[in-house]
Amino acid sequence: MADILNVVLPVFILIGFGYVARWRGFVADVHIDALMKFALNFAVPALLFGAISTLDLQADLAPSMLLSFYTGAFTCFFLGLFGARYVFKRAWEDSVAIGFCCLFSNSLLLGVPIAERAYGPDSLGGAFAIISVHSLFCYGLGISTMEIVRARGKSIAQTVQTVAKGMFRNVLVMAIFAGFAVNLFGITLPASLTDSLGLLSQTALPVALFGIGGVLKRYKPEGDLRIVLYICVISLVVHPAITFGMGMQFNLSQEYLRSAVIISAMAPGINSYIFASLYGHAMRVAASGVLVATSLSILSVSAWLIVLG
C-alpha cells in the first residue's frame, strides 16, 4: 500500500500546492488563469503533438484497447444523461452537461502522470493512443447531443456545422491532428524545433496540476449532492469497471489493460466545467463534480492500482 501511495500522492500533493497557494493568497485568480492558459494553449498541445507524432500507430492503436475504453465512456455518458433526466429530473440541456461530466475523464493531466509514476515512461504508448482520440470522441459526442437537444428547428446541416466549429476551434484537437499528420506522412522536423517543443512539453503536467489546484479552490461542493455523488460513482467506478471487464474479455496485454483502466478511472476533467459553461447549463454541478471526484480519486485510483498489480 505504501508503494501505491508513493505513486498517487505526489500528483495530488502538487494539486494541493496550487489549492493552498490560492487559498492563502500567494497567487490570485488572474495568476491561476494565466498558468492554465499557458498549460492548455501551449504546453499541453506541445506534449500531445510530440507524443502522437512519435507514436507507433501500428502497435499502440490497438482496436480492442480503444473499444474497451470507449465503450465504457459511451455507456457512462448515457448513464449520466438519462440518470440526470429521469432519476434527478433535470432539464435535457442540464442532463447533457452532466452526461459529459461522466464521459470526460481527466486523461491527460491526471492519467498520464499517475500511469507514468506507476509503470514508467515506456508504458505510456497505450495511454497516448487513447488520448489521441479522446477530445475528438468526447467533444463530438457531447456537442452533437447538446445541439440535437437544442436544435428546435435547426437543420441537420446546421447542427453538423456547429459540431465541427466547436471541435476545430479546440487547440488540443488541432495539436492532435498536427501530430497525426507528421506521423502518417513521415515528416522530419528540424531538431531545434523538436527540442524546443520537448522543453515546452516538460512544463505541461506540473504547471497544469498546480493550476488545477488553484482552479478547484474557486468551487464549493454546491448543487445537488446526490447527483454529484452519482457522477463520482460513474466516473471512478463504473467506467473503469466496464473497461476492465472488456479488457479481460479481449485478453488485452498487461500494458494495454493498465493504460485503459488507469485512464478510465480518472475524475472528470476541467473540460467538464468548460463544456457546461459553454452552454450555460449545470455549471455548479459540473464544478462540484470535478472537485469532489478529484478528491475521492486518491482512494479510487489507489484501489484500481492494487487491482491491476
C-alpha positions in Angstrom: 0.0 0.0 0.0 2.9 2.4 0.7 4.1 1.9 -2.8 0.7 2.7 -4.2 0.6 5.9 -2.1 4.0 6.9 -3.3 2.7 6.7 -6.9 -0.5 8.6 -6.3 0.2 11.1 -3.6 2.9 13.3 -5.4 0.4 14.1 -8.1 -2.3 15.1 -5.7 0.2 16.9 -3.4 1.1 19.1 -6.4 -2.6 19.8 -6.9 -2.8 20.6 -3.2 0.1 23.1 -3.5 -1.9 25.0 -6.1 -5.0 24.9 -3.9 -3.2 26.1 -0.8 -1.3 28.8 -2.8 -4.6 30.2 -4.0 -6.3 29.8 -0.6 -3.6 31.6 1.3 -3.4 34.4 -1.3 0.1 33.7 -2.6 -1.4 33.7 -6.1 -4.5 35.4 -7.3 -7.2 34.0 -9.7 -5.5 36.0 -12.6 -2.3 34.1 -12.0 -4.0 30.8 -12.0 -5.9 31.7 -15.2 -2.6 32.7 -16.8 -1.0 29.4 -15.7 -3.9 27.3 -17.1 -3.9 29.3 -20.3 -0.2 28.7 -20.8 -0.7 25.0 -20.0 -3.7 24.3 -22.1 -2.9 26.5 -25.1 0.9 25.9 -25.3 2.5 23.3 -23.1 -0.2 20.6 -23.2 -0.6 20.9 -27.0 3.2 20.6 -27.3 3.1 17.4 -25.2 0.3 15.9 -27.3 1.9 16.8 -30.6 5.2 15.3 -29.5 3.7 12.1 -28.2 1.4 11.5 -31.2 3.9 12.5 -33.8 6.3 9.7 -32.5 3.6 7.2 -31.5 3.9 3.7 -33.0 0.5 3.8 -34.7 0.5 0.2 -35.8 1.5 -1.1 -32.4 -0.2 1.2 -30.0 -3.6 2.0 -31.7 -4.9 -1.4 -30.5 -8.6 -1.7 -31.5 -9.5 -3.9 -28.6 -8.0 -1.4 -26.1 -9.8 1.5 -27.7 -13.0 -0.4 -27.8 -12.7 -1.3 -24.1 -12.1 2.3 -23.1 -14.6 4.0 -25.3 -17.4 1.5 -24.8 -17.1 2.4 -21.1 -17.0 6.1 -21.9 -20.0 5.9 -24.3 -22.0 3.9 -21.7 -21.2 6.3 -18.9 -22.2 9.3 -21.0 -25.7 7.9 -21.4 -25.9 6.7 -17.8 -25.2 10.3 -16.8 -27.6 11.8 -19.4 -30.6 9.6 -18.7 -29.9 9.3 -14.9 -29.9 13.1 -14.7 -33.1 13.3 -16.7 -35.2 10.5 -15.3 -33.8 10.0 -11.8 -32.9 13.5 -10.9 -35.5 15.3 -13.1 -33.1 17.7 -14.6 -33.7 19.6 -17.9 -32.4 18.0 -21.1 -29.7 20.6 -21.5 -28.5 20.1 -17.9 -28.6 16.3 -18.4 -26.3 16.5 -21.4 -23.8 18.6 -19.4 -24.0 16.1 -16.6 -23.5 13.2 -19.0 -20.4 15.0 -20.3 -19.0 15.0 -16.7 -19.4 11.3 -16.6 -17.8 11.0 -20.1 -14.7 13.2 -20.0 -12.2 11.7 -17.6 -9.1 13.8 -16.9 -7.0 11.5 -19.1 -4.0 13.8 -19.8 -3.4 15.9 -16.7 -4.1 13.2 -14.1 -4.0 9.9 -16.0 -0.6 10.3 -17.7 1.4 11.4 -14.6 -0.2 8.6 -12.5 0.4 6.0 -15.2 4.0 7.2 -15.7 4.8 7.1 -12.0 3.2 3.6 -11.6 4.6 1.9 -14.7 7.3 4.1 -16.1 7.5 6.4 -19.2 7.9 3.5 -21.6 4.4 2.3 -20.7 2.6 5.4 -22.0 2.1 4.3 -25.6 -1.4 2.9 -24.9 -2.3 5.9 -22.8 -1.4 8.4 -25.6 -3.2 6.2 -28.1 -6.4 6.6 -26.0 -5.8 10.3 -25.5 -5.2 10.8 -29.3 -8.9 10.4 -30.0 -10.2 11.4 -26.5 -11.1 15.0 -27.2 -12.5 14.2 -30.7 -14.7 11.5 -29.3 -15.9 13.3 -26.2 -16.5 16.7 -27.7 -18.0 15.1 -30.8 -20.5 13.1 -28.7 -21.2 15.9 -26.2 -21.6 18.8 -28.7 -23.7 16.6 -31.1 -26.0 15.5 -28.3 -26.4 19.1 -26.9 -27.0 20.5 -30.4 -29.6 17.8 -31.1 -31.3 18.6 -27.8 -31.2 22.4 -28.5 -32.0 22.0 -32.3 -35.6 23.2 -32.2 -36.0 23.7 -35.9 -32.3 23.7 -36.9 -31.5 21.6 -40.0 -29.1 18.6 -39.8 -26.5 20.7 -41.8 -26.6 23.5 -39.3 -26.2 21.0 -36.4 -23.2 19.4 -38.1 -21.6 22.8 -38.8 -22.0 23.7 -35.2 -20.4 20.5 -34.0 -17.4 20.9 -36.5 -16.8 24.5 -35.4 -16.8 23.5 -31.7 -14.3 20.8 -32.3 -11.9 22.5 -34.6 -11.6 25.6 -32.5 -10.1 23.5 -29.8 -6.3 23.9 -29.8 -5.8 20.4 -28.3 -7.7 18.8 -31.2 -5.6 20.8 -33.6 -2.4 19.6 -31.9 -3.6 16.0 -32.2 -4.3 16.4 -35.9 -0.9 18.0 -36.5 0.8 15.1 -34.6 -1.0 12.6 -36.7 -0.1 14.4 -39.9 3.6 14.4 -39.0 3.4 10.7 -38.0 1.5 9.4 -41.0 3.4 11.4 -43.7 6.8 10.7 -42.1 7.7 14.4 -41.9 11.1 15.0 -40.3 11.1 18.2 -38.2 14.2 20.2 -37.5 16.0 19.0 -34.3 15.9 22.6 -33.0 12.1 22.7 -33.3 11.6 19.2 -31.7 14.0 20.1 -28.9 12.1 23.4 -28.2 8.8 21.6 -28.2 10.3 19.0 -25.9 11.3 21.6 -23.4 7.9 23.2 -23.6 6.1 19.9 -23.1 8.1 19.2 -19.9 6.4 22.0 -18.2 2.9 20.8 -19.2 2.0 18.4 -16.4 3.5 20.2 -13.3 2.1 23.6 -14.3 -1.3 22.1 -15.2 -1.5 20.1 -11.9 -0.6 23.2 -9.9 -3.1 25.2 -11.9 -5.9 22.7 -11.3 -5.4 23.1 -7.6 -5.9 26.8 -7.9 -9.0 26.4 -10.1 -10.5 23.9 -7.7 -10.2 26.5 -4.9 -12.9 28.6 -6.6 -15.5 26.0 -6.4 -17.5 24.8 -3.4 -19.4 21.4 -3.4 -22.7 23.1 -4.2 -25.8 22.0 -6.0 -27.5 18.6 -5.7 -25.0 16.5 -3.6 -26.8 13.3 -4.7 -26.2 13.9 -8.4 -22.5 14.9 -7.7 -22.0 11.6 -5.9 -23.8 9.9 -8.9 -21.2 11.5 -11.2 -18.4 10.3 -8.9 -19.6 6.7 -8.9 -20.0 6.6 -12.7 -16.6 8.2 -13.3 -14.5 6.5 -10.7 -16.2 3.0 -10.5 -18.4 2.2 -13.4 -16.2 3.5 -16.3 -13.0 1.6 -15.2 -15.1 -1.5 -14.3 -16.5 -1.7 -17.8 -13.1 -1.1 -19.3 -11.5 -3.7 -17.0 -14.2 -6.3 -17.8 -14.0 -5.8 -21.6 -10.2 -5.7 -21.4 -10.2 -9.1 -19.7 -12.6 -10.5 -22.3 -10.3 -9.3 -25.1 -7.3 -10.7 -23.3 -5.5 -7.3 -23.5 -1.8 -7.3 -22.7 -1.0 -6.1 -19.2 0.4 -2.8 -20.6 -2.7 -2.0 -22.6 -5.1 -3.1 -19.8 -3.3 -0.9 -17.3 -3.3 2.1 -19.6 -7.0 1.7 -20.4 -8.2 1.2 -16.8 -6.0 3.9 -15.3 -7.1 6.5 -17.8 -10.8 5.5 -17.4 -10.5 5.7 -13.6 -9.7 9.4 -13.6 -12.0 12.0 -12.2 -13.9 14.4 -14.6 -11.5 17.0 -16.0 -11.8 20.7 -16.1 -13.2 20.4 -19.6 -16.4 19.1 -18.0 -16.9 22.5 -16.4 -15.8 24.3 -19.6 -18.4 22.3 -21.5 -21.1 23.2 -19.0 -20.0 26.9 -19.1 -20.1 26.9 -22.9 -23.8 26.1 -22.9 -24.7 27.7 -19.5 -26.2 24.6 -18.0 -25.4 22.6 -14.8 -22.3 24.6 -14.1 -22.5 24.2 -10.3 -23.0 20.5 -10.6 -20.0 20.2 -13.1 -17.7 22.3 -10.9 -18.7 20.3 -7.8 -18.3 17.0 -9.6 -14.8 17.9 -10.7 -13.8 19.0 -7.1 -15.4 16.0 -5.2 -14.4 13.3 -7.7 -10.8 14.6 -7.9 -10.6 14.4 -4.1 -12.2 10.9 -3.9 -10.0 9.7 -6.8 -7.0 9.5 -4.4 -8.7 6.4 -2.9 -10.3 5.0 -6.1 -7.1 5.2 -8.2 -5.2 3.5 -5.4 -7.8 0.7 -5.4 -7.5 0.3 -9.1 -3.7 0.2 -9.0 -4.0 -2.6 -6.4 -6.4 -4.5 -8.8 -4.0 -4.0 -11.7 -1.0 -5.1 -9.7 
